[in-house]
Amino acid sequence: MMFLEQLFLIGLENTGMSKNDEIKKLRERIEELEFVKDFQQDIIADMELITGVDMSKNSLPKSLAKEIELKKKNRLKENGSINVLGLVNKPSTKDSKPNKNSK
């Protein structure tokens, strides 16, 4: 019986190790999925700010729509305007063309 008890204990240890590995893999997968969700929300928030259309309110669950709304508010606070993508400092195409009448 001693031998069977040792085999049983070794089996429990191996199961415990695989459970720890499985938990570690699941945690990594959760982190990956959270990153993807965050990235997608950033894109949606940027597009809604650019277009002025709140698509997420009508097409996403309320919890996700609220997260996107919060991202939009934070972007506006950080950047001060709808030009969250750096469009404020871009030179106008009118300014870059030479003036024909200045000769």
DAURUR-V345957 format. One record per pair of residues at least 24 apart in sequence whose C-alpha atoms are under 10 Angstrom apart, sorted by the first residue. I is the first residue (numbers start at 1). GAP is how many residues later the second one is. If there is no record, write none. Layout:
# DAURUR-V345957
i->[I & I]
gap->[GAP & GAP]
This chain:
# DAURUR-V345957
i->[37 & 38 & 38 & 38 & 40 & 41 & 41 & 41 & 41 & 41 & 41 & 42 & 42 & 42 & 42 & 42 & 43 & 44 & 44 & 44 & 44 & 45 & 45 & 45 & 45 & 45 & 45 & 46 & 46 & 46 & 46 & 46 & 46 & 46 & 47 & 48 & 48 & 49 & 49 & 49 & 49 & 49 & 49 & 49 & 49 & 50 & 50 & 50 & 50 & 51 & 52]
gap->[27 & 29 & 30 & 33 & 28 & 24 & 26 & 27 & 28 & 30 & 31 & 25 & 26 & 29 & 30 & 33 & 25 & 24 & 25 & 27 & 28 & 24 & 25 & 26 & 27 & 28 & 30 & 25 & 26 & 29 & 36 & 37 & 38 & 39 & 25 & 24 & 34 & 24 & 26 & 27 & 32 & 33 & 34 & 35 & 36 & 32 & 33 & 34 & 35 & 31 & 30]
